[in-house]
Amino acid sequence: MARYIFITGGVVSSLGKGLMAASLAALLQARGYRVRIRKFDPYLNVDPGTMSPYQHGEVYVTDDGAETDLDLGHYERFTGVSARQSDNITSGRVYRDIIAKERRGDYLGATVQVIPHVTDAIKEFALAESADLDFVLCEIGGTVGDIESLPFIEAIRQLRNELGREQTCAVHVTLVPYIAAAGELKTKPTQHSVRELTSLGVQPDLLLCRCEKPLPDTERAKIAQFCNVRKEAVIPALDAASIYSVPLQYHAEGLDAEVLRHFGLASPAPDLARWDDIVDRYHHAEGEVTIGVVGKYVGLQDAYKSLNEALVHGGMAHRVRVNIRWIDAELFEGGDDEIAARLEPLNGILVPGGFGERGSEGKIASVRFARERNVPFFGICLGMQMACIEGARNTAGIAAASSTEFGPTKEPVVGIITEWMSEAGLQKRAEGGDLGGTMRLGAYDAVLAGNSHAAAIYGQTAISERHRHRYEVNAAYKAPLEAGGLVFSGMSPDGLLPEIVERPDHPWFVGVQFHPELKSRPFEPHPLFAGFIGAALRQARLV
C-alpha cells in the first residue's frame, strides 16, 4: 500500500521544497522503502517546454519524452529513480484535458467545475501508477495563498479525507527569518503560513523550518504550540554546505524518523554509506580544475542546473573540485584578444545546448580556440552543432557553413528535422508548426563506432540518451567534415542522424546531440562528464 506525503511551501518561494522532497525520498530509500516523487505545477502552461529559461530555469526531459520542471532533476539525482511523464502535471495540462473531454461530450451535459472535475483530475494524477510503491511524495509548486494553487490544495484536502491520516502526511516548508537588528529568529511568518494552510482544510503534520541560525528549543516549542504539531515534528533546516549534505543533515534532525513515526512504520537503520561517500568526495577534494561554460543563459544558473551538477559529479569521480566559469558567448563576438584573455586560463571548454542565433558566433569561436589550442572540449546539443559548423568553415573549406535555425543559408550543415524514427514509429513535424512538445524528445538509441573515443568512454557501442532538439547536423556533410578531421563516431540505429562527433587527433574533443547531463548522478557520474573532467585534470597538470 502506497502512502502519500504532500509537500507545500509558505511565506516565500525558493525555500527548497524540491530539494527537501528529493532528500526525504533518498532517506526513505536508504531505509529500504520504494519511493517516487511527483510535482504539481500551478501555472497555465501545459509544460515548461516553451518557457524562457529566465522564467523557469532548465527544462528537464524524461526518458519517455516529457518536458518537465527542473525539480524532477533533483528527484532523479538523489534517488536514481527515472522520472516519467506521469510525474509532473500543470494546471495547463489539467485544464487542456478537461476542456478536450467537455468538447467531446464526455461529461454528458454536466456543468464542468473546479470541484469536482479539476480536483478529481489532480487526485487521479497523484494516485496513478503507485501500486508497487511504499511512498509517493507530491510537491506542490508555488506558495500557500497563491490563487493558482488553490485547486491543488483542495485536492490534497480531499485525498486526506478519502485515504485517511494513516495513509497521508502533510509536510509544510516555511521560513523562520533572522532579524539582525533584533538579534532574533522570528516565528510569526511560520505561524501565519500554517494558519493560511489550515484555513484551506489542510493541517500540516510536520513543519520543515528553513533558517540561517540554529532554532532554539524554546522557539521549536513555540512553533509547535501555535501550529498544532508535536515539538519533534518541527524540523530545523539550516543552510547546508552543499546540496549533497542536505540528506544527512535532515537525517540528523530526525526528518525521516518522524515521517515513519507518523505512519506507524518500522524504522530500519538507514544505509547512508553512499551519501557519506558523496559528501566526502565533494568536501575533501584533492585537486581542482576550471571549466568554462560558454553559453547564452549564463545570467541564470538554473538554466543549466543539470549541467552544473553533472560537472560536479565528474569532479567527484576524480576527487577534484570543479570551478565553473559562466561565460556569455556574446562577449566573444568582438575579437580574438577577448577570446584568448577569457579562455586561456581554462582547463576545459564546454558549449551547452540552447536555441536561437544570439551568441552563436561566440560559441563557434570558442570551439575553434579549443581545437587549435588542444584544450579539452565538450559540445552538447547546440554545442555539437557549433562544433560541426566550426569544422566545416575552418577545416573542411566550407566558408558559408551555417544552420537554418539562424536564417537561410547556402550551406545548411545544420537543419531542421521533420521526420525521424521512434519506438512509436515514424515521427513527422511541420516546419511552421507548434513549438510545444514537437521536438525530438526523450530517450533514443545510438550506435557507436567500435574503435572510437566515444566507445572507449562508454565501454560499449550501444547507448541510449535523452534528446531535446529541433535541429540536427546534416549527414550529407559527413564526408567533407570527416575529411577535415571531425569523425562521426555515433549515429542513430538507422544511420541517418549524427549523434556523436569527435576529433581523434585532439586530446579530448567530443560533441553530442543529446543531453548526457540529464542522466548523471552523484553516485554514478555520467561517463562523458567523468571523461571530460579527467581530460581537464590532465590539462591542468600540464600547465
VOVOGU-695083 format. One record per residue (C-alpha): residue number from 1; chain; x, y, z. Coordinates in Angstrom, 3 decimals. Each point is the difference from the previous one (the first is absolute). Layout:
BEGIN
ATOM   i ch       c1       c2       c3
ATOM NUM  A        X        Y        Z
...
END
This chain:
BEGIN
ATOM   i ch       c1       c2       c3
ATOM   1  A    0.000    0.000    0.000
ATOM   2  A    1.385    3.354   -1.051
ATOM   3  A    0.101    2.828    2.499
ATOM   4  A   -0.160    3.601   -1.161
ATOM   5  A    2.099    2.897    1.240
ATOM   6  A   -1.228    3.416   -1.143
ATOM   7  A    2.585    2.781    0.084
ATOM   8  A   -1.060    3.641   -0.021
ATOM   9  A    1.891    3.240    0.489
ATOM  10  A   -0.822    3.261    1.722
ATOM  11  A    1.204    3.549    0.686
ATOM  12  A    2.266    0.334   -3.064
ATOM  13  A    1.019   -2.028   -3.026
ATOM  14  A    3.416   -1.609   -0.543
ATOM  15  A    0.093   -1.644    3.432
ATOM  16  A    1.168   -3.280   -1.507
ATOM  17  A   -3.143   -2.142   -0.070
ATOM  18  A    1.375   -1.997   -2.920
ATOM  19  A    3.288   -0.662    1.735
ATOM  20  A   -1.865   -0.890    3.193
ATOM  21  A   -2.212   -2.478   -1.883
ATOM  22  A    3.021   -1.558   -1.698
ATOM  23  A    1.891   -0.255    3.315
ATOM  24  A   -2.917   -1.559    1.883
ATOM  25  A   -0.533   -2.505   -2.808
ATOM  26  A    3.706   -0.897    0.067
ATOM  27  A   -0.146   -0.541    3.779
ATOM  28  A   -3.080   -2.228   -0.260
ATOM  29  A    1.693   -1.862   -2.816
ATOM  30  A    3.082   -0.481    2.203
ATOM  31  A   -2.277   -1.736    2.518
ATOM  32  A   -1.139   -2.472   -2.645
ATOM  33  A   -3.252    1.621   -1.123
ATOM  34  A   -1.069    0.405   -3.643
ATOM  35  A   -0.646    3.641   -0.902
ATOM  36  A   -1.193    2.260   -2.784
ATOM  37  A   -0.248    3.801   -0.110
ATOM  38  A   -2.490    2.113   -1.928
ATOM  39  A   -0.307    3.703   -0.682
ATOM  40  A   -3.223    2.044   -0.270
ATOM  41  A    0.607    3.315   -1.824
ATOM  42  A   -2.816    2.574    0.250
ATOM  43  A    0.904    2.053   -3.099
ATOM  44  A   -2.198   -0.104   -3.122
ATOM  45  A    2.712   -1.077   -2.432
ATOM  46  A   -0.580   -3.600   -1.060
ATOM  47  A    3.650   -0.654    0.849
ATOM  48  A    3.151    2.144    0.344
ATOM  49  A    1.162   -0.918   -3.518
ATOM  50  A   -0.816    3.382   -1.555
ATOM  51  A    1.022    2.097    3.016
ATOM  52  A    3.136    2.132    0.025
ATOM  53  A    2.783   -1.366    2.230
ATOM  54  A   -0.005    3.416    1.665
ATOM  55  A   -3.623   -0.630    0.988
ATOM  56  A    0.251   -3.554    1.234
ATOM  57  A    3.560   -1.311   -0.157
ATOM  58  A    0.881   -3.077   -1.993
ATOM  59  A   -2.494   -2.413   -1.525
ATOM  60  A    0.631   -3.500    1.314
ATOM  61  A   -0.750   -2.768   -2.516
ATOM  62  A   -0.986   -3.536    0.986
ATOM  63  A    0.677   -3.261   -1.828
ATOM  64  A   -3.579   -0.080   -1.279
ATOM  65  A    0.281    3.481   -1.503
ATOM  66  A   -1.677    2.255    2.549
ATOM  67  A    1.211    3.594    0.376
ATOM  68  A   -0.200    0.567    3.744
ATOM  69  A    0.923    2.199    2.926
ATOM  70  A    3.666    0.132    1.019
ATOM  71  A   -0.887   -1.420    3.429
ATOM  72  A   -0.387   -3.392   -1.670
ATOM  73  A    3.743    0.187   -0.591
ATOM  74  A    0.545    0.197    3.765
ATOM  75  A   -2.339   -2.934    0.463
ATOM  76  A    1.922   -2.173   -2.444
ATOM  77  A    3.450    1.035    1.182
ATOM  78  A   -0.791   -0.729    3.641
ATOM  79  A   -1.924   -3.261   -0.423
ATOM  80  A    1.188   -1.460   -3.290
ATOM  81  A   -3.674   -0.640   -0.875
ATOM  82  A   -0.664    1.063   -3.589
ATOM  83  A   -2.856    2.479   -0.255
ATOM  84  A   -2.908   -0.526   -2.366
ATOM  85  A   -2.518    2.198   -1.782
ATOM  86  A   -2.468   -0.887    2.760
ATOM  87  A    2.236    1.623    2.635
ATOM  88  A   -0.645    3.638   -0.961
ATOM  89  A   -3.298    1.737   -0.614
ATOM  90  A   -0.986    3.633   -0.497
ATOM  91  A   -3.262    1.893    0.264
ATOM  92  A    0.277    0.545   -3.743
ATOM  93  A    0.112   -3.715   -0.689
ATOM  94  A   -2.928   -0.661    2.359
ATOM  95  A   -2.187    2.672   -1.593
ATOM  96  A    1.008   -1.031   -3.536
ATOM  97  A   -1.045   -3.598    0.626
ATOM  98  A   -3.261    1.014    1.729
ATOM  99  A   -0.985    2.391   -2.790
ATOM 100  A    0.776   -2.684   -2.610
ATOM 101  A   -2.349   -2.389    1.853
ATOM 102  A   -2.687    2.673    0.229
ATOM 103  A    0.207    0.678   -3.741
ATOM 104  A   -0.382   -3.726   -0.707
ATOM 105  A   -3.061   -0.138    2.228
ATOM 106  A    1.591   -2.335    2.537
ATOM 107  A   -1.707    1.803    2.887
ATOM 108  A   -3.476   -0.714   -1.441
ATOM 109  A   -1.169    3.569    0.278
ATOM 110  A    1.142    0.589    3.584
ATOM 111  A    1.306    3.387    1.086
ATOM 112  A    3.802   -0.264    0.081
ATOM 113  A    1.410    1.480    3.207
ATOM 114  A    3.193    0.235    2.018
ATOM 115  A   -1.671   -2.291    2.539
ATOM 116  A   -0.341   -2.850   -0.814
ATOM 117  A    1.492   -0.114   -3.498
ATOM 118  A    3.333    1.782    0.489
ATOM 119  A    0.623   -1.417    3.464
ATOM 120  A   -0.905   -3.510   -1.167
ATOM 121  A    2.550    0.280   -2.829
ATOM 122  A    2.669    1.076    2.494
ATOM 123  A   -0.833   -2.866    2.359
ATOM 124  A    0.107   -2.474   -2.874
ATOM 125  A    3.458    1.258   -0.895
ATOM 126  A    1.223   -0.340    3.593
ATOM 127  A   -1.267   -3.566    0.354
ATOM 128  A    1.089   -1.342   -3.406
ATOM 129  A    2.617   -2.750   -0.409
ATOM 130  A    0.638   -0.427    3.724
ATOM 131  A   -0.940   -3.630    0.675
ATOM 132  A    3.605   -1.162    0.377
ATOM 133  A    1.160    2.923    2.160
ATOM 134  A    0.327    0.598    3.729
ATOM 135  A    0.029    3.797   -0.217
ATOM 136  A   -1.127    2.562   -2.550
ATOM 137  A    1.264    3.503    0.761
ATOM 138  A   -2.012    2.781   -1.652
ATOM 139  A    1.490    3.481   -0.087
ATOM 140  A   -2.363    2.897   -0.666
ATOM 141  A    1.676    2.903   -1.761
ATOM 142  A   -0.389    3.598    1.054
ATOM 143  A   -0.920    1.331    3.426
ATOM 144  A   -3.082   -0.598    2.131
ATOM 145  A   -2.358    2.913   -0.582
ATOM 146  A    0.688    0.230   -3.746
ATOM 147  A   -3.307   -0.012   -1.870
ATOM 148  A    1.451   -2.388   -2.606
ATOM 149  A    0.699   -2.757    2.521
ATOM 150  A   -3.441   -0.084    1.635
ATOM 151  A   -1.332   -2.961   -2.050
ATOM 152  A    3.076   -2.034    0.949
ATOM 153  A   -0.365    0.763    3.699
ATOM 154  A   -3.678   -0.935   -0.224
ATOM 155  A    0.898   -3.283   -1.715
ATOM 156  A    2.414   -0.771    2.852
ATOM 157  A   -2.703    0.749    2.540
ATOM 158  A   -2.357   -2.415   -1.727
ATOM 159  A    2.633   -2.717   -0.311
ATOM 160  A    0.827    0.234    3.700
ATOM 161  A   -3.643   -0.536    0.840
ATOM 162  A   -0.410   -2.849   -2.480
ATOM 163  A    3.202   -1.892    0.838
ATOM 164  A    0.142    0.814    3.696
ATOM 165  A    2.764    1.487    2.131
ATOM 166  A    1.710   -3.389    0.296
ATOM 167  A    0.716    0.046   -3.749
ATOM 168  A    0.830    3.695   -0.476
ATOM 169  A    2.398    2.517    1.490
ATOM 170  A    0.158    3.759   -0.587
ATOM 171  A    3.418    1.658    0.205
ATOM 172  A    0.108    3.801   -0.099
ATOM 173  A    3.261    1.798   -0.780
ATOM 174  A    0.178    3.486    1.488
ATOM 175  A    2.468    2.788    0.753
ATOM 176  A    1.157    0.997    3.469
ATOM 177  A    1.869    3.223   -0.819
ATOM 178  A    2.802    1.445    2.092
ATOM 179  A   -0.437    3.727    0.648
ATOM 180  A    3.525    1.302    0.510
ATOM 181  A   -1.104    3.286    1.582
ATOM 182  A   -1.902   -1.905    2.686
ATOM 183  A    2.461   -2.884    0.186
ATOM 184  A   -2.928   -2.448   -0.088
ATOM 185  A   -1.577   -2.719   -2.074
ATOM 186  A   -3.623    0.872   -0.702
ATOM 187  A   -2.665   -2.730    0.013
ATOM 188  A   -2.964    2.166   -0.969
ATOM 189  A    0.349   -0.553   -3.804
ATOM 190  A   -0.169   -3.755    0.612
ATOM 191  A   -3.043    0.395    2.221
ATOM 192  A   -1.798    2.070   -2.632
ATOM 193  A    0.889   -2.429   -2.779
ATOM 194  A   -1.294   -2.987    1.969
ATOM 195  A   -3.167    1.926    0.826
ATOM 196  A   -0.509    0.679   -3.721
ATOM 197  A    0.467   -3.676   -0.856
ATOM 198  A   -2.264   -1.147    2.830
ATOM 199  A   -2.703    2.426   -1.119
ATOM 200  A   -0.019   -1.905   -3.303
ATOM 201  A   -0.664   -3.245    1.839
ATOM 202  A    3.522   -1.457    0.179
ATOM 203  A    1.578   -0.310    3.448
ATOM 204  A    3.734   -0.696   -0.415
ATOM 205  A    1.458   -2.980    1.843
ATOM 206  A    3.631    1.125   -0.293
ATOM 207  A    1.597    3.399   -0.367
ATOM 208  A    3.349    0.430   -1.690
ATOM 209  A    1.324    3.364    1.153
ATOM 210  A    2.605    1.622   -2.241
ATOM 211  A    2.272    2.209    2.056
ATOM 212  A    3.516    1.387   -0.148
ATOM 213  A    0.577   -0.248    3.760
ATOM 214  A   -0.541   -3.023    2.306
ATOM 215  A   -3.604   -0.271    1.161
ATOM 216  A   -0.061   -0.010    3.836
ATOM 217  A   -2.204   -2.503    1.842
ATOM 218  A   -2.099    2.847    1.325
ATOM 219  A   -0.830    1.149   -3.526
ATOM 220  A   -0.717   -3.562   -1.147
ATOM 221  A   -2.401   -0.398    2.916
ATOM 222  A   -1.637    3.323   -0.826
ATOM 223  A   -0.496   -0.965   -3.653
ATOM 224  A   -1.378   -3.404    1.022
ATOM 225  A   -2.469    1.572    2.408
ATOM 226  A   -1.323    2.642   -2.374
ATOM 227  A   -0.039   -2.290   -3.052
ATOM 228  A   -1.576   -3.040    1.657
ATOM 229  A    2.816   -2.516   -0.618
ATOM 230  A    2.328   -1.997    2.240
ATOM 231  A    3.232    1.727    0.944
ATOM 232  A    1.949   -2.903   -1.576
ATOM 233  A   -1.883    0.685   -3.253
ATOM 234  A    1.534    3.482   -0.230
ATOM 235  A    3.144   -0.770   -2.005
ATOM 236  A    2.703    2.694   -0.331
ATOM 237  A    1.447    0.319   -3.481
ATOM 238  A    3.120    2.128    0.134
ATOM 239  A    1.969    1.058   -3.044
ATOM 240  A    2.260   -2.883   -1.060
ATOM 241  A    3.580    0.060   -1.245
ATOM 242  A   -1.201   -1.638   -3.240
ATOM 243  A   -3.199   -1.521   -1.328
ATOM 244  A    1.563   -3.446    0.434
ATOM 245  A    0.285    0.592    3.732
ATOM 246  A   -3.753    0.550    0.337
ATOM 247  A   -1.136   -3.649    0.334
ATOM 248  A    2.484   -0.662    2.817
ATOM 249  A   -0.905    3.287    1.672
ATOM 250  A   -3.738   -0.765   -0.103
ATOM 251  A    0.666   -3.496    1.297
ATOM 252  A    1.952    1.443    2.935
ATOM 253  A   -3.006    2.225    0.800
ATOM 254  A   -2.332   -3.017   -0.045
ATOM 255  A   -2.084    0.759   -3.091
ATOM 256  A   -0.233   -3.552   -1.353
ATOM 257  A   -0.515   -1.499    3.462
ATOM 258  A   -2.866    2.402    0.688
ATOM 259  A   -1.670   -0.836   -3.324
ATOM 260  A    0.173   -3.724    0.752
ATOM 261  A   -1.320    0.626    3.527
ATOM 262  A   -2.950    1.875   -1.504
ATOM 263  A   -0.886   -3.032   -2.130
ATOM 264  A    0.663   -2.458    2.799
ATOM 265  A    2.609   -1.796   -2.107
ATOM 266  A    3.166   -1.798    0.985
ATOM 267  A    3.192    2.056   -0.038
ATOM 268  A    2.738   -2.308   -1.251
ATOM 269  A    3.463    1.532    0.293
ATOM 270  A    0.749    1.936   -3.197
ATOM 271  A    2.942   -0.914   -2.207
ATOM 272  A    1.535    3.438   -0.547
ATOM 273  A    3.440   -1.167   -1.141
ATOM 274  A   -0.707    1.270   -3.513
ATOM 275  A   -0.779    3.498    1.279
ATOM 276  A    2.983   -0.007    2.353
ATOM 277  A    2.231   -0.759   -2.994
ATOM 278  A   -1.616    2.710   -2.148
ATOM 279  A    0.452    2.642    2.694
ATOM 280  A    3.576   -1.106    0.635
ATOM 281  A    0.885    0.215   -3.695
ATOM 282  A   -1.636    3.405   -0.323
ATOM 283  A    1.506    1.618    3.085
ATOM 284  A    3.436   -1.656   -0.011
ATOM 285  A    1.188    0.549   -3.544
ATOM 286  A    3.615   -0.794   -0.810
ATOM 287  A    0.342    2.456   -2.857
ATOM 288  A   -2.000    2.359   -2.189
ATOM 289  A   -0.721    0.840   -3.615
ATOM 290  A   -1.572    3.059   -1.617
ATOM 291  A   -2.635   -0.516   -2.682
ATOM 292  A   -1.389    2.786   -2.141
ATOM 293  A   -3.642   -0.352   -1.039
ATOM 294  A   -0.537    2.214   -3.027
ATOM 295  A   -3.747    0.442   -0.274
ATOM 296  A   -2.948    2.253   -0.566
ATOM 297  A   -1.853   -0.098    3.335
ATOM 298  A    2.954    0.356    2.366
ATOM 299  A   -1.738    2.761    1.942
ATOM 300  A   -2.203   -2.633    1.656
ATOM 301  A    1.770   -3.172    1.078
ATOM 302  A   -3.314   -1.857    0.408
ATOM 303  A   -0.128    0.075   -3.800
ATOM 304  A    2.858   -2.531    0.087
ATOM 305  A   -0.850   -1.737    3.287
ATOM 306  A    0.572   -3.583   -1.111
ATOM 307  A    3.135    1.011   -1.880
ATOM 308  A    1.432    1.634    3.107
ATOM 309  A   -0.672   -3.111    2.084
ATOM 310  A    1.372   -2.370   -2.655
ATOM 311  A    3.290    1.935   -0.014
ATOM 312  A    0.112   -0.311    3.790
ATOM 313  A   -0.622   -3.750   -0.343
ATOM 314  A    2.837   -0.240   -2.504
ATOM 315  A    2.224    1.650    2.585
ATOM 316  A   -1.130   -2.465    2.677
ATOM 317  A    1.100   -2.856   -2.268
ATOM 318  A    3.567    1.351    0.221
ATOM 319  A   -0.215    1.586    3.476
ATOM 320  A    0.554    3.457   -1.415
ATOM 321  A   -1.881    3.244    0.452
ATOM 322  A   -1.476    1.403   -3.193
ATOM 323  A    0.089    3.796   -0.214
ATOM 324  A   -2.541    1.076   -2.609
ATOM 325  A    0.384    3.308   -1.807
ATOM 326  A   -3.221    1.058   -1.712
ATOM 327  A    0.918    1.950   -3.135
ATOM 328  A   -2.459    1.904   -2.189
ATOM 329  A    0.628   -1.110   -3.588
ATOM 330  A   -0.812    3.477   -1.304
ATOM 331  A    3.190    1.299    1.624
ATOM 332  A    2.019   -1.909   -2.591
ATOM 333  A   -1.473    1.686   -3.011
ATOM 334  A    2.344    2.960    0.390
ATOM 335  A    3.348   -1.531   -0.898
ATOM 336  A    2.762   -2.525    0.700
ATOM 337  A    1.592    1.967    2.856
ATOM 338  A   -3.132   -0.274    2.139
ATOM 339  A   -0.299   -3.711   -0.788
ATOM 340  A    3.593   -0.765    0.980
ATOM 341  A   -0.163    2.056    3.196
ATOM 342  A   -3.038   -1.901    1.264
ATOM 343  A    0.725   -3.502   -1.266
ATOM 344  A    3.753   -0.411    0.529
ATOM 345  A   -0.281   -0.513    3.805
ATOM 346  A   -2.496   -2.854   -0.451
ATOM 347  A    0.675   -3.731    0.237
ATOM 348  A   -3.043   -0.879   -2.081
ATOM 349  A   -2.651    1.687   -2.150
ATOM 350  A   -3.649   -1.068   -0.178
ATOM 351  A   -2.594    1.398   -2.401
ATOM 352  A   -3.483   -1.031    1.211
ATOM 353  A   -3.391   -0.251   -1.652
ATOM 354  A   -2.155    2.971   -0.852
ATOM 355  A   -2.248    1.535   -2.616
ATOM 356  A    0.319    2.897   -2.407
ATOM 357  A    2.752    1.877   -1.807
ATOM 358  A    1.039    2.338    2.821
ATOM 359  A    3.522   -0.876    1.155
ATOM 360  A    0.513   -2.644   -2.688
ATOM 361  A    3.113    1.611   -1.508
ATOM 362  A    1.525    0.232    3.474
ATOM 363  A   -0.629   -3.697    0.542
ATOM 364  A    1.574   -0.842   -3.339
ATOM 365  A    3.035    2.134    0.922
ATOM 366  A    0.275   -1.930    3.295
ATOM 367  A   -0.019   -3.307   -1.878
ATOM 368  A    2.774    1.249   -2.272
ATOM 369  A    2.086    1.098    2.978
ATOM 370  A   -0.373   -3.414    1.645
ATOM 371  A    0.883   -1.812   -3.229
ATOM 372  A    3.030    2.101   -0.842
ATOM 373  A    1.378    0.179    3.563
ATOM 374  A   -0.653   -3.693    0.829
ATOM 375  A   -2.241    0.950    2.952
ATOM 376  A   -2.487   -2.748    0.981
ATOM 377  A   -3.317    0.813   -1.669
ATOM 378  A   -3.502   -1.290    0.651
ATOM 379  A   -2.937    1.083   -2.181
ATOM 380  A   -3.560   -0.889    0.978
ATOM 381  A   -2.971    0.219   -2.404
ATOM 382  A    0.438    3.478   -1.523
ATOM 383  A    3.631   -0.258    1.140
ATOM 384  A    0.519   -2.998   -2.298
ATOM 385  A   -1.674    1.874   -2.859
ATOM 386  A    2.343    2.954    0.550
ATOM 387  A    2.970   -2.416   -0.045
ATOM 388  A   -1.175   -1.301   -3.375
ATOM 389  A   -0.464    3.479   -1.435
ATOM 390  A    3.453    1.017    1.293
ATOM 391  A    1.529   -3.111   -1.544
ATOM 392  A   -1.781    0.596   -3.298
ATOM 393  A    1.213    3.595   -0.192
ATOM 394  A    3.564   -0.426    1.196
ATOM 395  A    1.109   -3.575   -0.761
ATOM 396  A   -2.330   -1.103   -2.832
ATOM 397  A    0.127    3.160   -2.116
ATOM 398  A   -3.737    0.752    0.127
ATOM 399  A    0.219    3.691    0.833
ATOM 400  A   -3.751    0.665   -0.152
ATOM 401  A   -0.924   -2.861    2.367
ATOM 402  A   -2.859    0.872    2.348
ATOM 403  A   -3.293   -1.192    1.477
ATOM 404  A   -3.463    0.576   -1.405
ATOM 405  A   -0.985    0.888    3.573
ATOM 406  A    1.899    3.251   -0.528
ATOM 407  A   -1.623    0.805   -3.363
ATOM 408  A    0.296   -1.033   -3.660
ATOM 409  A    3.407   -1.430   -0.927
ATOM 410  A    1.624   -1.494   -3.082
ATOM 411  A    1.896   -2.525    2.145
ATOM 412  A   -2.463   -1.456    2.560
ATOM 413  A    2.421   -2.084    2.042
ATOM 414  A   -2.723    0.081    2.656
ATOM 415  A   -3.687   -0.115   -0.940
ATOM 416  A   -3.441   -0.633    1.434
ATOM 417  A   -1.111   -3.616    0.197
ATOM 418  A   -3.565   -0.729   -1.090
ATOM 419  A    0.120   -3.817    0.129
ATOM 420  A    1.666   -2.563    2.268
ATOM 421  A   -0.602   -3.501    1.281
ATOM 422  A   -1.067   -0.698    3.589
ATOM 423  A   -1.326   -3.013    1.888
ATOM 424  A   -3.482    1.192   -0.935
ATOM 425  A    0.923    0.068   -3.693
ATOM 426  A    0.706    2.809   -2.461
ATOM 427  A   -0.306    3.476    1.567
ATOM 428  A   -0.851    2.958   -2.250
ATOM 429  A    0.068    3.703    0.795
ATOM 430  A   -0.898    3.059   -2.055
ATOM 431  A    2.665    2.719   -0.211
ATOM 432  A   -2.516    2.714    0.886
ATOM 433  A   -1.946   -2.037    2.562
ATOM 434  A   -0.488    0.430    3.735
ATOM 435  A    3.130    0.328    2.131
ATOM 436  A   -1.205   -1.846    3.093
ATOM 437  A    0.718   -3.719    0.174
ATOM 438  A    1.038   -0.245   -3.667
ATOM 439  A    3.739   -0.579    0.330
ATOM 440  A    1.819   -3.307   -0.049
ATOM 441  A   -0.540   -0.714    3.675
ATOM 442  A    0.990   -2.777    2.377
ATOM 443  A    2.258   -3.035   -0.154
ATOM 444  A    1.304   -1.179   -3.366
ATOM 445  A    2.572   -2.683   -0.786
ATOM 446  A    3.330    0.640   -1.693
ATOM 447  A    2.635   -2.298   -1.450
ATOM 448  A    3.665    0.875    0.575
ATOM 449  A    2.951   -0.856   -2.234
ATOM 450  A    1.940   -2.783    1.715
ATOM 451  A    3.389    1.697   -0.299
ATOM 452  A   -1.196    3.436    1.088
ATOM 453  A    0.841    2.100    3.015
ATOM 454  A   -3.725    0.064    0.835
ATOM 455  A   -0.183   -3.799    0.151
ATOM 456  A    3.053   -0.063    2.265
ATOM 457  A   -1.633    2.548    2.328
ATOM 458  A   -3.272   -1.930    0.211
ATOM 459  A    1.612   -3.444   -0.023
ATOM 460  A   -2.619   -1.133   -2.523
ATOM 461  A   -1.266    0.732   -3.497
ATOM 462  A   -3.768    0.140    0.648
ATOM 463  A   -1.313    2.864    2.148
ATOM 464  A   -3.258    1.797    0.795
ATOM 465  A   -0.072    3.708    0.814
ATOM 466  A   -2.600    2.738    0.414
ATOM 467  A   -0.596    2.552   -2.736
ATOM 468  A   -1.641    3.396   -0.296
ATOM 469  A    0.618    1.662   -3.347
ATOM 470  A   -1.704    1.152   -3.166
ATOM 471  A    3.117    0.381   -2.151
ATOM 472  A    2.486   -2.671   -1.009
ATOM 473  A    3.425   -0.203   -1.653
ATOM 474  A   -0.537   -0.705   -3.700
ATOM 475  A    1.462   -3.463   -0.729
ATOM 476  A    0.515    1.081   -3.625
ATOM 477  A    3.064    1.932    1.257
ATOM 478  A    1.496   -3.042    1.717
ATOM 479  A    2.671   -0.675   -2.646
ATOM 480  A    1.528    3.511   -0.182
ATOM 481  A   -0.124    0.406    3.791
ATOM 482  A    1.772   -3.318    0.526
ATOM 483  A    2.554    0.968   -2.621
ATOM 484  A    0.650    3.040    2.183
ATOM 485  A    0.631   -2.196    3.033
ATOM 486  A   -3.429    0.075    1.700
ATOM 487  A   -1.101   -3.639    0.253
ATOM 488  A   -3.653   -1.061    0.336
ATOM 489  A    0.480   -2.653    2.683
ATOM 490  A   -3.634   -0.475    1.030
ATOM 491  A   -3.106   -0.269   -2.182
ATOM 492  A   -3.663   -0.871    0.442
ATOM 493  A   -0.662   -3.727   -0.589
ATOM 494  A   -1.335    0.743   -3.506
ATOM 495  A    3.227    1.859   -0.800
ATOM 496  A   -1.799    3.234   -0.909
ATOM 497  A    0.475    2.293    3.017
ATOM 498  A    3.437    0.957    1.389
ATOM 499  A    0.171   -0.474    3.775
ATOM 500  A    3.711    0.441    0.884
ATOM 501  A    2.953    1.673   -1.699
ATOM 502  A    3.622    0.007    1.155
ATOM 503  A    3.509    0.943   -1.072
ATOM 504  A    2.404   -2.946    0.353
ATOM 505  A    3.033    2.307   -0.339
ATOM 506  A   -1.074    2.124    2.987
ATOM 507  A    0.613   -0.777    3.716
ATOM 508  A   -3.780    0.023    0.688
ATOM 509  A   -2.483    1.443   -2.477
ATOM 510  A   -3.545   -1.414    0.096
ATOM 511  A   -3.343    1.378   -1.136
ATOM 512  A   -3.320   -1.738    0.681
ATOM 513  A   -3.481    0.752   -1.318
ATOM 514  A   -1.666   -1.243    3.191
ATOM 515  A    0.053    1.265    3.604
ATOM 516  A    2.159   -2.336    2.119
ATOM 517  A   -0.292    2.321    3.007
ATOM 518  A   -3.572   -1.225    0.486
ATOM 519  A    1.186   -3.504    0.919
ATOM 520  A    2.908    0.888    2.285
ATOM 521  A   -0.252   -0.858    3.712
ATOM 522  A    2.328    0.877    2.902
ATOM 523  A    0.418   -3.709    0.744
ATOM 524  A    0.280   -0.840   -3.725
ATOM 525  A    1.643    2.833   -1.967
ATOM 526  A   -0.722   -0.084   -3.707
ATOM 527  A    2.996   -1.490   -1.852
ATOM 528  A    0.233    2.962   -2.388
ATOM 529  A    0.246    2.491    2.861
ATOM 530  A    2.427   -2.221    1.904
ATOM 531  A    2.105   -0.264   -3.162
ATOM 532  A   -0.149    3.744   -0.677
ATOM 533  A    1.063    0.919    3.534
ATOM 534  A    2.748   -2.640   -0.152
ATOM 535  A    1.320    1.648   -3.174
ATOM 536  A   -0.230    3.446    1.621
ATOM 537  A    1.950   -1.334    2.976
ATOM 538  A    2.763   -1.237   -2.299
ATOM 539  A   -0.011    3.416   -1.677
ATOM 540  A    0.310    1.736    3.393
ATOM 541  A    2.996   -2.126    0.943
ATOM 542  A    1.745    0.943   -3.240
ATOM 543  A   -0.175    3.723    0.793
END
